[in-house]
Amino acid sequence: MELERHEQDSVRWEVARRLPARPLRPLLGQALEGWALEGQCAASFHELPFPGIPLILNLGSPWLVDKAGLDSFLAGLHTRPTRVTGERAFSCLELRLTPLGARRLLGLPLHELANRTQALEGLLPGVGTLTTRVREAQAWDERFDLLEAFLAKRLADTPPTPRELDWAWRQLVRSGGRVRVRALAADLGWTPRRLIDRFRDHVGLPPKAAARVIRLDRAVSALRSGAPRVAEVAAACGYADQAHLGRELRELGGLTPGQLVAGNFLQDEAAATA
């Protein structure tokens, strides 16, 4: 397990990370994470769409997600930004499930969660008991162990993802959202309509919409990493030009490339909340 502690501008936070057990790794987009933060103002986040399913197991005060009060929660794939506000101090465990992993875990069509965030209690039987035990645990490793055991038990009783859907999703991600729907369907021997219907069930969005989210996520990662020119990022990520990337970022993310690079798009909201 990795543990980082930081302090800056009267804000203290720590982040614990651990790779999940090997059987769980295909279902997760990244390491298990634990967060604890304490600052002077309410925590406020402008969450951009990304090709994953965030699952938040809350250890502290409830959150406001687009102004709705939630404790632990899960969000489907989004094609718009999400505003999340918490207390001055918060603590949680965070998973970023792949859409196909979330489909297995929840056992319900993911289009029911598209552009929605719902309380975890109503989606996962037994999660209330898990939350109680995790809150009683004294160390991040113990919390991760409890969470992994819960996930493994849940997944043991679920059928595997259809191979065709697993292949199609991986192709879409590997191409950066640039493979065409008709090409995917043809490679599978399916009609485009069948591919769209299966994607809505197992991913949550039709493949064209999912591809937009994947492309945007790659562009956002490049811009945040300090890539020098927006036009270069646009070309590398498959946009027609810089203006095309700007339109997509405004439509899906609710901000401009300049705001994203500057990293100051929450300043006004944070000041209003303080």
N, C-alpha and C positions, 0 to 999 in steps of 0.2 A: 504494500500500500504506500502511496505517496501522500504526504501531508505538507501543504504550504500555508504559511501564516504571513499576513501582510498588514500594514497600517499606513494610511495616507489621508491627510486632511481630516483628521479626527474620525476616520472610518477604519474599523478593525474587522478583518475577515479571515476565515480559514477555509481551505478547500481540501477535502480528502478524495483521492481517486484510487480505484482498484479495478484491474481487469476482471471481468466476470468469469465464473467457472466455464470451462471449455464448451460444455453442451449448450450454454446460454448465449455464446458469442454470436452465432448467426442471427439472433433475434434482436441484437442491440447495435446501435450505430456507434457507440463509444463506451468508455469505461463507466462503471458505477461512480457516481459523484455524491459527496456530502458537502453541504454548504452551511456555514454559520457566519452571520454578519451583524455588526452593531455600528450604527452611525448616529448622527445628530438629527437627520431628517428621515421621513418615511422613504422606504425603498420604492423605486419606480423604474419600470422596464418597458421599453418599446420593443416587443418581440416581433422579429421578421419571420415570414414564412420560410420553412426549411423542409427538406424531404424526410421527416421523421415524426414520431409520435412522442411528445414529452409526457412523462408520468412523474408527478410531484407527490411524494409522500411527506406530508407536512409534519414538522416536529414542534412548531410554535403556534403563533397567532394566525388566524385565518387571513386569506388573501382577498383582494378585489381583482377580478379578472373581467375586463370590460365592464366594470362597475357592479358585477355580480359577486356576492360574498361566497367564497369557497374555502374549504379546508384542504384536504388532499384532492387532487384533480388530475384529469387526463384530457389532452386536446387532440383532436383529429387533425389531418392535414388542412392547412389554411391557404387561402389565396388572398388574404388581407392581413394587416398587422394586428397584434393583440396588445392591449395595455394591461400590465400587471402591476399592482401596487400592494406593498406589504407594510408592516410596522417598521419602526426604527430599528428593531432587532428581529432577525428571523433565523430559522434553521430548517433544513429540509434535506431529503434524499431526492436525487433526480436521476431518472432513466431516460434515455432517448431510444425508444424502440424503433425498429424498422416497421413500416406499415404492415408487412406480412407477419412480423412477429407479434404486433398488436392484434392482428386478426386472429391469430392462434390463441393468444392469451385471453382475449375477450370473448371469442366465439360469437361475434355478431357482425353483420355487414358494416364495413367502415364508412360507407356513404352516410350512415346515420350520424356520424361524428364529424363529417366534413364541415369546416368553418364553425365548429362548436367546441366548447370546453365544458366538461361535465364533472360533477362530483364523483370521485373514485368509488365511494361507498356503494353507489347504485350500479356500478359496472363490474366490480370484482367481488364475488362472494368471499367472505372471510377477511377482507382487507381491514376491517375495523379492529379485529383481534391483532393482526399484524402491526397496525399502527400503534396500538397500546404497548406491545412488546418492544417495538423499536424505540418508542419514547422512554421506556424504562431502561434501555441499554445505556451503558456508560461510555462506550468507545465506538468509533466509526467501524472498526473491523467487526465488532459484534453486530452492529446494525446491518452491515452488508451481508453477513452470514444469514441473518434472519430473512432478509429480503430475497437472497438467492434461494434459500430453502423453500420459501413460499412460491417463487416463480417456477422452480423445478417441479414441485408437486402439482402445480396447476397445469403445466405443459405436458406432464406425463399422461394426462387424460385427454389430450387433444390430438386430432389427426394432423399429420404433417401438411405443410403447404403444398398445393399442386405444383409439380415440377415445371409445368408450362408457365405458371405465374411467377415462380421464383426466377426462371430464366429471363422472362420478359422484363421484370423489374430490374434485374442486374444489368441487362443490356441498356435499359434506359438510363440508369445511373452511370454506367461506364462511359456512355457516349456524352455525358453532360447534358442530357435532355435533347440531343440533336438527332437521334434516330427517328425516322418517320413512323407514324402509326401503321400505315399500310404495309411498310416493310416488316415491322414486327409481326403483324397478323399473317402476312404471307409466309414468313419463316416458320410460324406455328401451324400453318395450314388452316387458319381460322379466318372468318370474315372480320372486317374491322368492327362491326357491331358486336360480335361476340367478345372481342378483345376489350372493347369499351365497357361492356356489361361486367366482365370478370374483374376489370380494374376497379370499377366502382365498388364492387363487393370486397375485394381483398386489399385494395390500396386506399380507397376513399374518394379519389378523384379519377375522372377519365384520363387516359394516358397523355393527351395533349396538354391538359391543365397541369398534370403532375410534371411533365417536361418543363413547363414554364417555371415551376417552383425549383426544380433541380438546376436549371440554368441560372436563375436569380441567385440561388445559394452559392453557386460557384463564383459568380461575379462579386457578390458581397464579400466572400472570403478573400478574393484577390484584392479588392479595394481596401479592406481592413488590414491586409498584410503590408500595405504601403506601396502597392503597384503604382508606378509613376503617372500613368496617363489613363483617363477613363476610356478614351478611344481604343487604346491597346487592349484593355480588359474586355471591352465590348466585342472586338474582333475575335479575341481568343475564346470567348464564351458563346460565340455563334449568333450574336446580334448583328443586324444589318449595319448599324452605325452607332455612334455615341448617343444620338437622340433616341434611338430605339431602346437602348439600355435605360436611359433616363425615364422614358415613359413607363417601362415595365417596373422600375424601382418605385416610381410614384404610385402606380396603380396597385401593385402587390404589397409594397412596403410602406407607403404613406410618407415618403421622404425623398429628397434629391440626392444625387451622388455627392454633392458638396457637403450636405449635412451628414451623410454617412462617413465620409472621410474625416470630417472635423470631429465627429463623435459628440456633438453638442446638442443633438436633437431632443434631449430630455431636460435641458436646463430650465426652460420655461415651465414645464410641467412640475419639475421637482420644486421650483420656487413657489409655485402655487400651492403645492401640497404641504410645504414646510409650515 
